[in-house]
Amino acid sequence: AKWWRVFCDPVLDDLVTQAMAANNTLEIAALRVLEANAQLGIATGARYPQSQFAAGEATWVSPADNSGFTSSFWQYGIGASASWEIDFWGRFRRGIESADAAFMASIAAYDQAQVLLTAGVVDTYSIIRATEEQLRIAHENARIQRRSYSIAEVLYRNGADSELDVQQARTLLLATEATIPALEASLRQARNALATLLGGAPGSVDKMLAQGQGIPALPANVAVGFPADMLRRRPDLRQAELVAMSQNALVGLAEADLYPSFSLTGSIGLSAGGPGNSDFGDLFSSDALSLSVGPSFVWPFLNYGRIKNNVRVQDARLQQALVNYRETVLQAAREAEDAMADYVGTRRQSDILKQTVESAERSNELATLRYTEGFSDYERVLNAQQALFNQQQRYITVQ
């Protein structure tokens, strides 16, 4: 669960911890879990008397003169009523099953949000460190090329070299210096992106980033286990599976509407007051009691076209969810295999590029030495310095 700790970078650990606590997207995913949990509670409550309420009233009645009543009066009432639809066909049980699967799917979505968040933080942090390294290399190469330009300019003034060499040295130096503003802008943008992931304003992560340096180093070996187990750990697969399970229960819920529903309804109340007797105390006498209870059923037998089409709608959505689950599995398998192939390939490429950079550094030293001592022209220095800068940039990118 804490895979980023393999980099052994305390700054990165602090960044991920802060992102977990303050990221807005993750908080939205957490609130959706709370929403789904409440929906599950609503579905569970449907198994018990669905309608229950208590009511009371006190009404002043002033009848019309032609109504036959000679005086105004009060009417009082208090009572309670309940209605319970029996889950004869399992409609409410299927609703609970659907809501429970949706609740678990929301948890999987939250886990997926965590995975994406930590991946985003680590990726952005790696971009920042790589850009910092590219900036360092650009400044270092500019320093080297500035020194070569100075040498070429001195030789030209002394008549030992041509103006072409001076202009070539100046062109290479300016081209290298031109990469620095773009790298600085990219670095600022990456820091702003990291600040957003941490739920902060631009510039809020600068102090944390100043505490460490260098691209996070991978361990020598990365254990992934069996591919099937690795896929089962993916929360997006669990979410797709649970969404299909939730929709499957909705099909059963829609089918239950094809059959009659049976209910038990009851009420109890007290009533008093009327023409000639408006005494509130009579409300609690035995004569004021009223009671009703009995079963009932509802069967929408003339709506079969609408109900059957609703079943077809839910079943079509189920088929879509199943196809989406299969597609998610295939995409996950491809992504995992591609990532492992890319990881193995770039590790080998990184080893080769490391040797390439070392060779380019040595070539630059030899070319500069031979040019300074007059044994070769400046074109060799130019090619060596261009190759060094390009290979260093490639190496950082692959890292």
C-alpha positions in Angstrom: 0.0 0.0 0.0 2.9 2.3 0.6 4.8 1.5 -2.6 6.5 4.9 -2.8 8.7 4.1 0.2 10.9 1.9 -2.0 12.6 5.1 -3.1 13.7 5.8 0.5 13.2 9.5 0.0 11.9 11.3 3.2 10.8 14.4 1.2 8.7 12.3 -1.1 7.2 10.5 1.9 6.2 13.8 3.5 4.7 15.0 0.2 2.5 11.9 -0.2 1.4 12.1 3.4 0.4 15.7 3.0 -1.4 14.9 -0.3 -3.4 12.2 1.4 -4.6 14.7 4.0 -5.3 17.7 1.8 -6.1 16.6 -1.8 -9.5 17.8 -2.9 -10.1 15.0 -5.4 -9.5 12.4 -2.7 -11.8 14.2 -0.3 -14.6 14.1 -3.0 -14.0 10.4 -3.4 -14.3 10.0 0.4 -17.5 12.0 0.5 -18.9 9.7 -2.2 -18.2 6.7 0.1 -20.2 8.4 2.9 -23.0 9.1 0.3 -23.1 5.4 -0.8 -23.1 4.3 2.9 -26.1 6.5 3.5 -27.9 5.1 0.4 -27.2 1.6 1.8 -28.9 2.7 5.0 -31.9 3.9 3.1 -32.2 0.6 1.2 -31.8 -1.3 4.4 -34.6 0.7 6.1 -37.0 -0.3 3.3 -37.3 -3.8 4.8 -39.2 -2.4 7.8 -42.5 -0.5 7.8 -42.0 1.9 5.0 -44.5 4.5 6.2 -45.0 5.4 9.8 -46.0 8.7 11.2 -47.8 10.4 14.1 -50.1 13.4 13.6 -52.3 15.7 15.7 -54.7 18.5 15.0 -56.8 21.1 16.7 -59.2 22.8 14.4 -61.6 25.7 15.1 -64.8 25.3 13.0 -67.2 28.2 12.4 -70.1 26.7 10.3 -72.2 28.7 7.9 -75.6 29.9 9.1 -77.4 27.6 6.7 -75.5 24.5 7.8 -77.8 23.7 10.6 -75.2 24.2 13.4 -76.0 27.2 15.6 -72.5 27.7 17.2 -68.8 27.3 16.5 -66.8 24.4 17.9 -63.3 22.8 18.2 -62.3 19.5 16.8 -59.3 17.5 18.2 -57.4 14.6 16.9 -54.2 12.6 17.6 -53.1 9.3 16.1 -50.5 7.2 14.4 -50.4 5.2 11.2 -48.1 2.6 9.7 -47.8 0.7 6.4 -45.6 -2.2 5.8 -45.1 -3.7 2.3 -43.9 -7.3 2.8 -40.8 -8.2 0.8 -42.6 -11.2 -0.7 -40.7 -11.3 -4.0 -37.3 -10.1 -2.6 -37.6 -6.6 -4.1 -36.2 -4.9 -1.0 -33.5 -7.5 -0.6 -32.3 -7.0 -4.1 -32.3 -3.2 -3.4 -30.1 -3.8 -0.4 -27.8 -6.1 -2.5 -27.5 -3.4 -5.1 -26.8 -0.6 -2.6 -24.2 -2.8 -0.8 -22.3 -3.5 -4.0 -22.5 0.2 -4.9 -21.1 1.1 -1.5 -18.2 -1.3 -1.9 -17.7 0.1 -5.4 -17.4 3.6 -3.9 -14.7 2.3 -1.6 -12.8 0.8 -4.6 -13.2 4.2 -6.3 -11.6 5.8 -3.2 -8.8 3.3 -3.3 -8.3 4.1 -7.0 -8.2 7.8 -6.2 -5.5 7.1 -3.7 -3.5 5.1 -6.2 -3.8 7.9 -8.8 -3.0 10.5 -6.3 0.2 8.8 -5.0 1.2 8.1 -8.6 0.6 11.7 -9.5 2.7 13.0 -6.6 5.6 10.6 -7.3 5.5 11.3 -11.0 5.4 15.1 -10.5 8.1 14.9 -7.9 10.3 12.8 -10.3 9.7 15.4 -13.0 10.8 18.2 -10.7 14.0 16.4 -9.7 14.7 15.5 -13.3 14.2 19.1 -14.4 16.4 20.3 -11.6 19.1 17.9 -12.8 18.6 19.0 -16.4 19.0 22.6 -15.3 22.2 21.8 -13.5 23.5 20.0 -16.6 22.5 22.9 -18.8 24.3 25.4 -16.5 27.4 23.1 -16.4 27.5 22.7 -20.2 27.0 26.5 -20.6 30.0 27.0 -18.3 32.1 24.5 -20.3 31.0 26.1 -23.6 31.6 29.6 -22.3 35.2 28.6 -21.6 35.7 27.1 -25.1 34.2 30.3 -26.6 36.7 32.3 -24.6 39.6 30.2 -25.8 38.4 30.5 -29.5 38.0 34.2 -29.1 41.6 34.6 -27.7 43.0 32.5 -30.5 41.1 34.5 -33.1 42.4 37.8 -31.7 46.0 36.4 -31.7 45.5 35.3 -35.3 45.8 31.6 -34.5 42.2 30.8 -35.3 39.4 31.9 -37.7 36.3 33.9 -37.0 34.2 30.8 -38.0 35.4 28.9 -35.0 34.4 31.9 -32.8 31.0 32.1 -34.3 30.4 28.4 -34.0 31.4 28.5 -30.4 29.1 31.4 -29.7 26.2 29.7 -31.6 26.6 26.5 -29.4 26.8 28.6 -26.2 23.7 30.6 -27.0 21.7 27.4 -28.0 22.6 25.9 -24.7 21.7 29.0 -22.8 18.4 29.2 -24.6 17.3 25.9 -23.1 17.6 27.3 -19.5 14.6 29.6 -19.5 12.4 26.8 -20.9 13.6 24.4 -18.2 13.1 27.0 -15.5 9.5 27.5 -16.7 8.9 23.7 -16.8 10.2 23.5 -13.3 7.9 26.2 -12.0 4.9 24.5 -13.7 5.8 21.1 -12.2 6.1 22.7 -8.7 2.7 24.4 -9.2 1.2 21.0 -10.3 2.6 19.4 -7.1 1.2 22.1 -4.9 -2.2 21.6 -6.5 -2.0 17.8 -5.7 -1.2 18.7 -2.1 -4.2 21.1 -2.0 -2.1 24.2 -1.7 -1.4 27.4 -3.5 1.5 27.8 -6.0 4.8 28.1 -4.1 3.6 26.2 -1.0 5.9 23.2 -1.7 9.1 25.1 -2.4 10.4 24.8 1.2 9.8 21.1 1.3 11.5 20.6 -2.1 14.5 22.5 -0.9 15.2 19.8 1.7 16.3 17.1 -0.8 17.7 16.7 -4.2 18.3 14.1 -6.9 16.0 11.8 -8.9 14.5 9.1 -6.7 16.6 5.9 -7.0 14.9 2.6 -7.7 15.9 -0.5 -5.8 17.9 -3.2 -7.6 14.8 -5.5 -7.8 11.1 -4.7 -7.8 8.8 -7.6 -6.8 5.5 -7.8 -8.6 4.3 -11.3 -7.8 2.0 -13.3 -10.1 0.4 -11.2 -12.8 -3.1 -12.4 -11.9 -2.6 -11.4 -8.2 -1.3 -8.0 -9.3 -4.4 -7.4 -11.4 -6.7 -8.4 -8.5 -5.0 -5.7 -6.4 -6.1 -3.0 -8.8 -9.0 -1.0 -7.4 -10.3 -0.1 -10.8 -10.9 -3.8 -11.5 -12.7 -4.2 -8.2 -14.8 -1.2 -8.9 -15.8 -2.4 -12.4 -16.7 -5.8 -10.9 -18.8 -4.3 -8.1 -20.6 -2.0 -10.4 -21.7 -5.0 -12.5 -22.8 -6.7 -9.3 -24.9 -3.7 -8.3 -26.5 -3.5 -11.7 -27.3 -7.3 -11.6 -29.3 -6.7 -8.4 -31.2 -3.8 -10.1 -32.4 -6.3 -12.7 -34.0 -8.4 -10.0 -35.5 -5.3 -8.4 -37.1 -4.4 -11.7 -38.5 -7.9 -12.3 -40.2 -7.8 -8.9 -42.5 -5.1 -10.2 -44.1 -7.7 -12.5 -45.8 -9.3 -9.4 -48.3 -8.0 -6.9 -47.0 -6.3 -3.7 -48.7 -7.2 -0.4 -48.9 -4.7 2.4 -50.2 -4.5 6.0 -51.7 -1.2 7.0 -52.8 -0.1 10.5 -53.7 3.1 12.3 -54.8 4.1 15.8 -56.1 7.5 16.9 -58.1 9.6 19.3 -60.7 12.2 18.2 -63.1 14.5 20.0 -64.9 17.7 19.5 -67.9 18.7 17.5 -71.1 20.8 17.6 -72.3 21.2 21.1 -69.2 19.6 22.6 -65.7 21.1 22.3 -64.2 19.7 25.5 -60.4 18.9 24.9 -60.6 16.4 27.8 -62.9 14.1 25.9 -60.0 13.4 23.5 -58.5 10.9 26.1 -61.8 9.1 26.9 -62.4 5.5 25.9 -65.0 6.6 23.5 -62.6 8.7 21.5 -60.4 5.7 20.4 -60.5 4.5 16.8 -58.5 1.6 15.3 -58.0 0.1 11.9 -55.8 -2.7 10.5 -55.8 -4.9 7.5 -53.9 -6.3 4.5 -53.9 -5.0 1.0 -52.3 -5.7 -2.3 -51.4 -3.8 -5.5 -50.9 -5.4 -8.9 -50.2 -3.1 -11.9 -51.3 -5.8 -14.3 -52.1 -3.2 -17.1 -48.6 -1.8 -17.1 -46.7 -4.9 -18.3 -45.3 -3.1 -21.3 -43.7 -0.4 -19.2 -42.5 -2.8 -16.5 -41.1 -5.3 -19.0 -39.3 -2.5 -20.9 -37.8 -1.3 -17.6 -36.5 -4.8 -17.0 -35.0 -4.8 -20.5 -33.4 -1.4 -19.7 -31.8 -2.7 -16.5 -30.6 -5.9 -18.3 -29.0 -3.9 -21.1 -27.2 -1.8 -18.5 -26.0 -5.0 -16.9 -24.6 -6.3 -20.2 -22.8 -2.9 -20.6 -21.3 -3.3 -17.1 -20.2 -6.8 -17.9 -18.5 -5.8 -21.1 -16.9 -2.8 -19.4 -15.6 -5.2 -16.7 -14.0 -7.5 -19.4 -12.6 -4.4 -21.2 -11.2 -3.1 -17.9 -9.5 -6.5 -17.3 -7.9 -6.5 -20.7 -6.7 -3.0 -20.5 -5.3 -3.6 -17.0 -3.4 -6.7 -18.2 -2.0 -4.8 -21.2 -1.0 -1.8 -18.9 0.8 -4.2 -16.5 2.6 -6.0 -19.2 3.6 -2.8 -21.0 4.8 -1.3 -17.7 7.0 -4.3 -16.9 8.4 -4.3 -20.4 9.1 -0.6 -20.3 10.7 -0.9 -16.9 13.0 -3.7 -18.0 13.9 -1.9 -21.2 14.6 1.4 -19.6 16.8 -0.2 -16.9 19.0 -1.6 -19.7 18.9 1.6 -21.6 19.9 3.6 -18.5 22.9 1.4 -18.0 24.0 1.9 -21.6 23.4 5.7 -21.5 25.4 6.0 -18.3 28.4 4.5 -20.2 27.6 6.8 -23.2 27.7 9.9 -21.0 31.0 8.8 -19.5 32.4 8.3 -23.0 31.0 11.7 -24.1 32.6 13.4 -21.1 36.0 11.9 -22.0 35.6 12.8 -25.6 34.9 16.4 -24.7 38.0 16.5 -22.5 40.2 15.1 -25.2 38.8 17.3 -28.0 39.2 20.4 -25.9 42.7 19.5 -25.0 43.7 18.8 -28.6 42.1 22.0 -29.8 43.9 24.0 -27.1 47.2 22.5 -28.0 46.6 23.1 -31.7 46.4 19.5 -32.8 42.7 19.7 -34.1 40.2 22.2 -35.3 37.2 23.5 -33.3 34.7 21.4 -35.2 35.7 18.4 -33.1 35.2 20.4 -29.9 31.8 21.5 -31.2 30.7 18.0 -32.0 32.0 16.6 -28.6 30.2 19.3 -26.6 26.9 18.9 -28.5 27.1 15.1 -28.0 27.8 15.5 -24.3 24.8 17.8 -23.7 22.4 15.6 -25.7 23.5 12.3 -24.1 23.3 13.9 -20.6 19.7 15.0 -21.3 18.8 11.6 -22.6 20.2 9.9 -19.6 18.2 12.1 -17.2 15.0 11.5 -19.2 15.5 7.8 -19.0 16.3 7.9 -15.3 
